[in-house]
Amino acid sequence: MIGVLVLTNAMLVGIAVVGLAGLAVTLWAIIDAVSTPASTFRDAGSSKTFWIAVIAILYVLTVYPGIVLAIIYLSVIRIRLRRVHADPRPPLVAQ
């Protein structure tokens, strides 16, 4: 027996909101990575090209893993980058 999937207007709106929110988070992560200097990524032990490419490719190919990776970038890597950028180690002075 074949079932019929019925989507109400509220369900369609919910799907659209979740989809747009996922796109917004992904774009936020990519724009943040693009606007952060590569030297900051190097100082934090990461790669700017890697994060931009992986977030974009995963979003285009699989959507949900791309959104999850964008959230990981924003919640872990971005914080690490800001910490490295805001608190650089002072240079050692020879005495």
Buried (B, 14 or more C-beta within 10 A) or exposed (E): EEEEEEEEEEEEEEEEEEEEEBBEBBBBBBEBBEEBEEEBBEBBEBEBEEBBEBBBEBBEEEBEBBBBBBBBBBEEBBEBBBEBBEEEEEEEEEE
